[in-house]
């Protein structure tokens, strides 16, 4: 199983403000949809809330929360209480949904999943945005850049992939 994080991040590491994205980049949204389609997606309750408690379509959705009773529309997702439990459920589903499992946010889930992650797909936006949620710092001697593709529309950003390597 390959555990991959996928996120868009501003220059100041912002990934969200008021439970929403502070930018509108259609190409990044398309990249997210295309990359995670027909795969397992793991994310937190706040991210689920930001989706209107509707799961990502055509994906196996796992929501992590400390309080499962507070999650509406539970029949649409698998609810667990830890990153370890989420990965265990994911492992049981890879035969049907594929070997690459995606961590889709938010801030706390990205942090918790970092030690288990093999790859990071990061859209690096070359502008600062105010925010309430931030992508965690990660060790670039462990995660090495293996791909970068520059874009300029509707604002400058890069699609970047990092892969985990041993020190």
Secondary structure, DSSP 8 states (H G I E B T S, - for coil): -EEEEEEEE-TT-EEEBTTB-S---HHHHHHHHHHHTTSEEEEEHHHHHHTTS---TTSEEEEE-S-GGG-S-GGGSEEESSHHHHHHHHHHHHHHH-SEEEE---HHHHHHHGGG-SEEEEEEESS----SEE-----TTTEEEEEEEEE-SSS-EEEEEEEE---
